[in-house]
Amino acid sequence: MKSRLCKRLFKFLREEDGPTAVEYAIMLAAIFLACVASIGSMGTALNQKFNNIEQQMPK
C-alpha cells in the first residue's frame, strides 16, 4: 500500500498538471489580492471625495 502511494505521488510530481495547477492558484491569489487592495484604496478615495463635496454643500 505504501509503495503504491509513493508511486502515485512521484507520478503526480513528474507530471506537469500538478505544478501547473499550483502556479495558477498562486497567480489567482495574487490577482485577487491586487483587486482587493485597489478596490479598498479606491473606496477610501471616493469616500474622502464625497465627504469633501458634502462639506462644501450649503446647509
KANORKA-V418391 format. One record per helix or strand. SS is the DSSP state (A for helix, B for strand). FROM is the first residue (numbers start at 0). LEN is the number of residues. If there is no record, write none. Layout:
# KANORKA-V418391
ss = {SS;SS}
from = {FROM;FROM}
len = {LEN;LEN}
This chain:
# KANORKA-V418391
ss = {A;A}
from = {1;15}
len = {13;41}
